[in-house]
Amino acid sequence: MISTLQGFHFDASQAEEVVDILNQVANTQPVTAADLGEILTRSSAAMSAAGNTLEETLALGAAANAVIQDADVVGKVYADAA
């Protein structure tokens, strides 16, 4: 969570908002909150630096993970691609 907050330049008071968004995606898409957390841990700083929002990163991560089924790989790919 800390790497996600730092990567997207959020402060600690926004942690609950981030968790709410993550849970909303996990509850509506074929991806777990744990997988989304792994994707964000690996890619949030790079995705933010490339101009992507948290929501865009979660959408891309959920879509890619639905196909690849490996959150670690998805996170690394987005970190490298951004």
N, C-alpha and C positions, 0 to 999 in steps of 0.2 A: 504494500500500500504506500509506503514512504516513497519508493521509486516512482510510482505513478503520480503522486502529489507533486513531487519535485519535477518530474518530467514535463508535466503540463502547467507548472508554475502556480499550483494551488497551495493555499495555506491549510494548516491542520483543521481549521474550522469548516472546511469544505469536504472533509473526509466522508461524512454521512451522505452528502449529495452524490459523491462518486460511487459509494456502495449502493445507493438506491438505483442509480443508472445501471450499474453492473448487474444488479439483481433483476431489473426489468428486462434487460437483454437475455439473461440466463433463463428467465421464466417464459420467454416467448420464442426463443430460438434453440436449435439443437446443439447447445453448448452449455457446459457447466460454469458456474461462477468461479470455480477453481481454475478451469482452463482459461477463462477470460483474465483472471488475475495473473496467470503465468504469461500470457501474451502481453499484457500491459507491463509486467515487470521487465520483460526483455526489450520492449519496443517503444515505451512511452516517450522517452527523451528524444529518440531519433524521429519518431512520428511528429512530435510537437515541433521540433526544429524544422521539419519539412513543411510545417504549416497546417497539419491535421489537428482537428479537435479530438477531445476524448470520445465523443459520440461517433465520429468518423472512424477512429481507430477501433472502437468496439465493433462497429458494423463490419469493417473489413476483416477483423479478426474472427468474428463469428462466422462469416461466410467462408473464409478460408479453412477454418477448423472443421466446418461441416463436411468439407471434401477431404482434407488431409488427415483429420482425426489425430493430430499430434500438436498440442498447444506449444510445446517447446520449439518445434520446428517453425511453426507459424510466427511466433515471436521473433525468432532469429532472422527469418526471411524479411519481415517488416523492418527490423532494425538495420539490416544490411541494405535493403532497397531504399530506405528513406535517406 
